[in-house]
């Protein structure tokens, strides 16, 4: 007798592939193939798919912001985007 987990695909298994497809530069062609979208939409209803899209969109927003601003690790929010010398002045 098979267990539910052996019959159903893991809904999180494809997430790294989906996120990488979205965030990887693709000068020619589409990033998310129809096959990848079909796999995702087979596992999630419309509301869950849009939640997933919005979560990936947030990653896509904050990654470039962090690359540009170069936050200082270990400092509290609001203080982690300024040079240490400026904070002491």
N, CA, C and O atoms as a GROMACS GRO file, in nm:
protein
  356
    1UNK      N    1   0.084  -0.119   0.000
    1UNK     CA    2   0.000   0.000   0.000
    1UNK      C    3   0.089   0.125   0.000
    1UNK      O    4   0.181   0.137   0.081
    2UNK      N    5   0.062   0.215  -0.089
    2UNK     CA    6   0.144   0.336  -0.097
    2UNK      C    7   0.090   0.444  -0.004
    2UNK      O    8  -0.031   0.453   0.019
    3UNK      N    9   0.178   0.523   0.047
    3UNK     CA   10   0.138   0.633   0.134
    3UNK      C   11   0.104   0.754   0.049
    3UNK      O   12   0.144   0.760  -0.068
    4UNK      N   13   0.029   0.852   0.104
    4UNK     CA   14  -0.003   0.972   0.026
    4UNK      C   15   0.121   1.042  -0.027
    4UNK      O   16   0.118   1.096  -0.138
    5UNK      N   17   0.230   1.043   0.051
    5UNK     CA   18   0.350   1.113   0.004
    5UNK      C   19   0.415   1.043  -0.113
    5UNK      O   20   0.483   1.108  -0.193
    6UNK      N   21   0.397   0.911  -0.126
    6UNK     CA   22   0.457   0.842  -0.239
    6UNK      C   23   0.373   0.857  -0.366
    6UNK      O   24   0.425   0.841  -0.476
    7UNK      N   25   0.244   0.888  -0.352
    7UNK     CA   26   0.157   0.906  -0.468
    7UNK      C   27   0.156   1.049  -0.519
    7UNK      O   28   0.140   1.071  -0.639
    8UNK      N   29   0.173   1.145  -0.432
    8UNK     CA   30   0.165   1.286  -0.471
    8UNK      C   31   0.305   1.346  -0.477
    8UNK      O   32   0.388   1.319  -0.390
    9UNK      N   33   0.332   1.426  -0.579
    9UNK     CA   34   0.464   1.492  -0.584
    9UNK      C   35   0.476   1.595  -0.472
    9UNK      O   36   0.377   1.654  -0.429
   10UNK      N   37   0.596   1.614  -0.426
   10UNK     CA   38   0.622   1.714  -0.323
   10UNK      C   39   0.601   1.853  -0.383
   10UNK      O   40   0.670   1.889  -0.478
   11UNK      N   41   0.507   1.932  -0.329
   11UNK     CA   42   0.480   2.064  -0.388
   11UNK      C   43   0.594   2.162  -0.374
   11UNK      O   44   0.595   2.266  -0.440
   12UNK      N   45   0.691   2.133  -0.290
   12UNK     CA   46   0.804   2.224  -0.273
   12UNK      C   47   0.926   2.182  -0.355
   12UNK      O   48   1.022   2.258  -0.365
   13UNK      N   49   0.922   2.064  -0.413
   13UNK     CA   50   1.040   2.011  -0.481
   13UNK      C   51   1.083   2.095  -0.601
   13UNK      O   52   1.202   2.104  -0.629
   14UNK      N   53   0.989   2.155  -0.671
   14UNK     CA   54   1.023   2.230  -0.791
   14UNK      C   55   1.052   2.377  -0.764
   14UNK      O   56   1.094   2.449  -0.855
   15UNK      N   57   1.030   2.425  -0.641
   15UNK     CA   58   1.047   2.568  -0.612
   15UNK      C   59   1.186   2.621  -0.645
   15UNK      O   60   1.196   2.727  -0.707
   16UNK      N   61   1.294   2.555  -0.606
   16UNK     CA   62   1.425   2.609  -0.645
   16UNK      C   63   1.439   2.625  -0.796
   16UNK      O   64   1.496   2.724  -0.843
   17UNK      N   65   1.388   2.529  -0.871
   17UNK     CA   66   1.394   2.538  -1.017
   17UNK      C   67   1.311   2.656  -1.068
   17UNK      O   68   1.354   2.726  -1.160
   18UNK      N   69   1.194   2.677  -1.010
   18UNK     CA   70   1.108   2.788  -1.053
   18UNK      C   71   1.171   2.923  -1.019
   18UNK      O   72   1.174   3.012  -1.103
   19UNK      N   73   1.221   2.937  -0.897
   19UNK     CA   74   1.284   3.063  -0.857
   19UNK      C   75   1.407   3.091  -0.943
   19UNK      O   76   1.428   3.204  -0.986
   20UNK      N   77   1.488   2.989  -0.967
   20UNK     CA   78   1.606   3.008  -1.051
   20UNK      C   79   1.566   3.048  -1.193
   20UNK      O   80   1.631   3.133  -1.254
   21UNK      N   81   1.461   2.987  -1.246
   21UNK     CA   82   1.415   3.021  -1.380
   21UNK      C   83   1.371   3.167  -1.388
   21UNK      O   84   1.397   3.235  -1.488
   22UNK      N   85   1.305   3.215  -1.285
   22UNK     CA   86   1.257   3.353  -1.284
   22UNK      C   87   1.374   3.451  -1.272
   22UNK      O   88   1.376   3.553  -1.341
   23UNK      N   89   1.468   3.422  -1.185
   23UNK     CA   90   1.574   3.518  -1.154
   23UNK      C   91   1.696   3.509  -1.246
   23UNK      O   92   1.777   3.601  -1.250
   24UNK      N   93   1.709   3.402  -1.319
   24UNK     CA   94   1.824   3.384  -1.410
   24UNK      C   95   1.805   3.472  -1.534
   24UNK      O   96   1.700   3.467  -1.596
   25UNK      N   97   1.903   3.551  -1.570
   25UNK     CA   98   1.892   3.631  -1.692
   25UNK      C   99   1.872   3.540  -1.814
   25UNK      O  100   1.940   3.438  -1.829
   26UNK      N  101   1.780   3.578  -1.899
   26UNK     CA  102   1.755   3.502  -2.022
   26UNK      C  103   1.733   3.601  -2.136
   26UNK      O  104   1.620   3.634  -2.168
   27UNK      N  105   1.842   3.648  -2.196
   27UNK     CA  106   1.830   3.748  -2.302
   27UNK      C  107   1.744   3.702  -2.419
   27UNK      O  108   1.679   3.783  -2.484
   28UNK      N  109   1.744   3.573  -2.446
   28UNK     CA  110   1.663   3.521  -2.556
   28UNK      C  111   1.575   3.408  -2.504
   28UNK      O  112   1.623   3.317  -2.436
   29UNK      N  113   1.449   3.415  -2.534
   29UNK     CA  114   1.358   3.309  -2.491
   29UNK      C  115   1.293   3.338  -2.358
   29UNK      O  116   1.325   3.436  -2.290
   30UNK      N  117   1.203   3.250  -2.320
   30UNK     CA  118   1.131   3.269  -2.194
   30UNK      C  119   1.207   3.208  -2.079
   30UNK      O  120   1.286   3.115  -2.095
   31UNK      N  121   1.181   3.262  -1.962
   31UNK     CA  122   1.249   3.211  -1.843
   31UNK      C  123   1.173   3.093  -1.784
   31UNK      O  124   1.233   2.989  -1.754
   32UNK      N  125   1.044   3.108  -1.767
   32UNK     CA  126   0.961   3.000  -1.712
   32UNK      C  127   0.894   2.930  -1.831
   32UNK      O  128   0.808   2.988  -1.898
   33UNK      N  129   0.933   2.808  -1.854
   33UNK     CA  130   0.876   2.734  -1.966
   33UNK      C  131   0.732   2.695  -1.937
   33UNK      O  132   0.688   2.694  -1.822
   34UNK      N  133   0.659   2.662  -2.042
   34UNK     CA  134   0.522   2.615  -2.025
   34UNK      C  135   0.518   2.488  -1.941
   34UNK      O  136   0.427   2.469  -1.861
   35UNK      N  137   0.617   2.402  -1.959
   35UNK     CA  138   0.623   2.277  -1.883
   35UNK      C  139   0.642   2.305  -1.734
   35UNK      O  140   0.578   2.241  -1.651
   36UNK      N  141   0.730   2.398  -1.699
   36UNK     CA  142   0.753   2.432  -1.558
   36UNK      C  143   0.628   2.495  -1.497
   36UNK      O  144   0.591   2.464  -1.384
   37UNK      N  145   0.564   2.585  -1.572
   37UNK     CA  146   0.440   2.646  -1.523
   37UNK      C  147   0.331   2.540  -1.504
   37UNK      O  148   0.257   2.544  -1.406
   38UNK      N  149   0.321   2.446  -1.596
   38UNK     CA  150   0.221   2.339  -1.585
   38UNK      C  151   0.245   2.254  -1.461
   38UNK      O  152   0.150   2.216  -1.392
   39UNK      N  153   0.372   2.225  -1.432
   39UNK     CA  154   0.403   2.148  -1.311
   39UNK      C  155   0.362   2.224  -1.187
   39UNK      O  156   0.306   2.165  -1.094
   40UNK      N  157   0.390   2.353  -1.184
   40UNK     CA  158   0.354   2.434  -1.066
   40UNK      C  159   0.203   2.445  -1.052
   40UNK      O  160   0.150   2.426  -0.943
   41UNK      N  161   0.134   2.474  -1.161
   41UNK     CA  162  -0.011   2.495  -1.152
   41UNK      C  163  -0.085   2.366  -1.124
   41UNK      O  164  -0.199   2.370  -1.077
   42UNK      N  165  -0.024   2.252  -1.151
   42UNK     CA  166  -0.086   2.124  -1.117
   42UNK      C  167  -0.085   2.099  -0.966
   42UNK      O  168  -0.167   2.023  -0.915
   43UNK      N  169   0.007   2.164  -0.896
   43UNK     CA  170   0.021   2.142  -0.752
   43UNK      C  171  -0.050   2.248  -0.668
   43UNK      O  172  -0.076   2.225  -0.550
   44UNK      N  173  -0.083   2.363  -0.728
   44UNK     CA  174  -0.139   2.474  -0.652
   44UNK      C  175  -0.264   2.527  -0.719
   44UNK      O  176  -0.274   2.527  -0.842
   45UNK      N  177  -0.361   2.573  -0.639
   45UNK     CA  178  -0.478   2.639  -0.696
   45UNK      C  179  -0.440   2.782  -0.733
   45UNK      O  180  -0.328   2.826  -0.709
   46UNK      N  181  -0.535   2.856  -0.792
   46UNK     CA  182  -0.505   2.991  -0.841
   46UNK      C  183  -0.454   3.084  -0.732
   46UNK      O  184  -0.357   3.158  -0.753
   47UNK      N  185  -0.517   3.082  -0.615
   47UNK     CA  186  -0.475   3.170  -0.506
   47UNK      C  187  -0.333   3.135  -0.459
   47UNK      O  188  -0.251   3.225  -0.436
   48UNK      N  189  -0.304   3.007  -0.446
   48UNK     CA  190  -0.170   2.966  -0.404
   48UNK      C  191  -0.065   3.002  -0.510
   48UNK      O  192   0.046   3.041  -0.476
   49UNK      N  193  -0.102   2.988  -0.638
   49UNK     CA  194  -0.008   3.025  -0.744
   49UNK      C  195   0.025   3.173  -0.738
   49UNK      O  196   0.141   3.212  -0.751
   50UNK      N  197  -0.076   3.258  -0.718
   50UNK     CA  198  -0.049   3.402  -0.710
   50UNK      C  199   0.031   3.436  -0.585
   50UNK      O  200   0.114   3.528  -0.588
   51UNK      N  201   0.009   3.365  -0.477
   51UNK     CA  202   0.092   3.386  -0.358
   51UNK      C  203   0.237   3.351  -0.387
   51UNK      O  204   0.328   3.421  -0.345
   52UNK      N  205   0.257   3.242  -0.459
   52UNK     CA  206   0.392   3.201  -0.498
   52UNK      C  207   0.455   3.304  -0.592
   52UNK      O  208   0.572   3.339  -0.575
   53UNK      N  209   0.379   3.352  -0.689
   53UNK     CA  210   0.429   3.454  -0.781
   53UNK      C  211   0.471   3.579  -0.704
   53UNK      O  212   0.577   3.635  -0.732
   54UNK      N  213   0.390   3.622  -0.609
   54UNK     CA  214   0.421   3.743  -0.533
   54UNK      C  215   0.543   3.722  -0.443
   54UNK      O  216   0.623   3.814  -0.426
   55UNK      N  217   0.558   3.603  -0.386
   55UNK     CA  218   0.676   3.575  -0.304
   55UNK      C  219   0.803   3.582  -0.389
   55UNK      O  220   0.903   3.640  -0.347
   56UNK      N  221   0.799   3.522  -0.508
   56UNK     CA  222   0.915   3.527  -0.597
   56UNK      C  223   0.940   3.670  -0.643
   56UNK      O  224   1.055   3.712  -0.657
   57UNK      N  225   0.833   3.746  -0.667
   57UNK     CA  226   0.848   3.886  -0.708
   57UNK      C  227   0.919   3.966  -0.599
   57UNK      O  228   1.001   4.052  -0.630
   58UNK      N  229   0.888   3.940  -0.473
   58UNK     CA  230   0.956   4.010  -0.364
   58UNK      C  231   1.104   3.977  -0.362
   58UNK      O  232   1.187   4.064  -0.338
   59UNK      N  233   1.137   3.851  -0.386
   59UNK     CA  234   1.279   3.814  -0.395
   59UNK      C  235   1.344   3.893  -0.508
   59UNK      O  236   1.454   3.946  -0.494
   60UNK      N  237   1.274   3.899  -0.621
   60UNK     CA  238   1.326   3.971  -0.736
   60UNK      C  239   1.342   4.120  -0.711
   60UNK      O  240   1.427   4.183  -0.774
   61UNK      N  241   1.264   4.176  -0.621
   61UNK     CA  242   1.277   4.318  -0.588
   61UNK      C  243   1.392   4.341  -0.491
   61UNK      O  244   1.476   4.429  -0.514
   62UNK      N  245   1.397   4.264  -0.384
   62UNK     CA  246   1.494   4.290  -0.278
   62UNK      C  247   1.636   4.250  -0.313
   62UNK      O  248   1.731   4.307  -0.259
   63UNK      N  249   1.654   4.153  -0.401
   63UNK     CA  250   1.789   4.113  -0.438
   63UNK      C  251   1.867   4.227  -0.503
   63UNK      O  252   1.977   4.257  -0.458
   64UNK      N  253   1.814   4.293  -0.608
   64UNK     CA  254   1.890   4.406  -0.665
   64UNK      C  255   1.906   4.521  -0.566
   64UNK      O  256   2.010   4.586  -0.564
   65UNK      N  257   1.805   4.546  -0.482
   65UNK     CA  258   1.818   4.653  -0.383
   65UNK      C  259   1.935   4.624  -0.289
   65UNK      O  260   2.011   4.715  -0.255
   66UNK      N  261   1.949   4.501  -0.247
   66UNK     CA  262   2.060   4.465  -0.159
   66UNK      C  263   2.194   4.472  -0.232
   66UNK      O  264   2.294   4.513  -0.174
   67UNK      N  265   2.196   4.434  -0.358
   67UNK     CA  266   2.321   4.440  -0.435
   67UNK      C  267   2.367   4.584  -0.453
   67UNK      O  268   2.487   4.612  -0.450
   68UNK      N  269   2.272   4.675  -0.472
   68UNK     CA  270   2.307   4.816  -0.492
   68UNK      C  271   2.345   4.881  -0.359
   68UNK      O  272   2.448   4.949  -0.351
   69UNK      N  273   2.263   4.862  -0.256
   69UNK     CA  274   2.282   4.932  -0.129
   69UNK      C  275   2.391   4.869  -0.041
   69UNK      O  276   2.444   4.936   0.047
   70UNK      N  277   2.423   4.743  -0.063
   70UNK     CA  278   2.525   4.672   0.014
   70UNK      C  279   2.503   4.685   0.165
   70UNK      O  280   2.582   4.751   0.234
   71UNK      N  281   2.396   4.623   0.216
   71UNK     CA  282   2.370   4.633   0.360
   71UNK      C  283   2.483   4.574   0.443
   71UNK      O  284   2.552   4.481   0.400
   72UNK      N  285   2.500   4.627   0.560
   72UNK     CA  286   2.605   4.583   0.652
   72UNK      C  287   2.545   4.474   0.739
   72UNK      O  288   2.452   4.501   0.815
   73UNK      N  289   2.595   4.350   0.732
   73UNK     CA  290   2.539   4.239   0.809
   73UNK      C  291   2.551   4.263   0.959
   73UNK      O  292   2.647   4.323   1.006
   74UNK      N  293   2.452   4.216   1.032
   74UNK     CA  294   2.455   4.220   1.177
   74UNK      C  295   2.404   4.348   1.240
   74UNK      O  296   2.393   4.355   1.362
   75UNK      N  297   2.374   4.449   1.161
   75UNK     CA  298   2.323   4.574   1.216
   75UNK      C  299   2.170   4.576   1.208
   75UNK      O  300   2.113   4.516   1.118
   76UNK      N  301   2.105   4.645   1.300
   76UNK     CA  302   1.959   4.649   1.300
   76UNK      C  303   1.905   4.725   1.178
   76UNK      O  304   1.974   4.812   1.124
   77UNK      N  305   1.782   4.692   1.137
   77UNK     CA  306   1.721   4.765   1.026
   77UNK      C  307   1.721   4.915   1.053
   77UNK      O  308   1.699   4.960   1.165
   78UNK      N  309   1.747   4.991   0.948
   78UNK     CA  310   1.754   5.136   0.961
   78UNK      C  311   1.895   5.186   0.984
   78UNK      O  312   1.925   5.303   0.960
   79UNK      N  313   1.982   5.098   1.030
   79UNK     CA  314   2.122   5.135   1.052
   79UNK      C  315   2.216   5.054   0.964
   79UNK      O  316   2.337   5.078   0.963
   80UNK      N  317   2.162   4.958   0.892
   80UNK     CA  318   2.248   4.866   0.818
   80UNK      C  319   2.280   4.911   0.676
   80UNK      O  320   2.341   4.835   0.601
   81UNK      N  321   2.241   5.032   0.637
   81UNK     CA  322   2.272   5.081   0.503
   81UNK      C  323   2.359   5.206   0.507
   81UNK      O  324   2.368   5.277   0.407
   82UNK      N  325   2.423   5.232   0.617
   82UNK     CA  326   2.510   5.350   0.625
   82UNK      C  327   2.648   5.305   0.671
   82UNK      O  328   2.664   5.201   0.734
   83UNK      N  329   2.746   5.384   0.638
   83UNK     CA  330   2.882   5.355   0.676
   83UNK      C  331   2.898   5.368   0.827
   83UNK      O  332   2.837   5.457   0.886
   84UNK      N  333   2.978   5.284   0.893
   84UNK     CA  334   2.997   5.292   1.038
   84UNK      C  335   3.046   5.429   1.085
   84UNK      O  336   3.008   5.474   1.193
   85UNK      N  337   3.130   5.496   1.005
   85UNK     CA  338   3.181   5.627   1.047
   85UNK      C  339   3.067   5.728   1.058
   85UNK      O  340   3.067   5.813   1.148
   86UNK      N  341   2.974   5.720   0.968
   86UNK     CA  342   2.861   5.817   0.968
   86UNK      C  343   2.769   5.798   1.087
   86UNK      O  344   2.714   5.894   1.139
   87UNK      N  345   2.754   5.673   1.131
   87UNK     CA  346   2.665   5.647   1.245
   87UNK      C  347   2.722   5.707   1.372
   87UNK      O  348   2.646   5.751   1.458
   88UNK      N  349   2.854   5.710   1.387
   88UNK     CA  350   2.916   5.760   1.509
   88UNK      C  351   2.916   5.912   1.512
   88UNK      O  352   2.923   5.972   1.619
   89UNK      N  353   2.909   5.974   1.397
   89UNK     CA  354   2.918   6.122   1.390
   89UNK      C  355   2.789   6.189   1.436
   89UNK      O  356   2.780   6.312   1.436
   0.00000   0.00000   0.00000
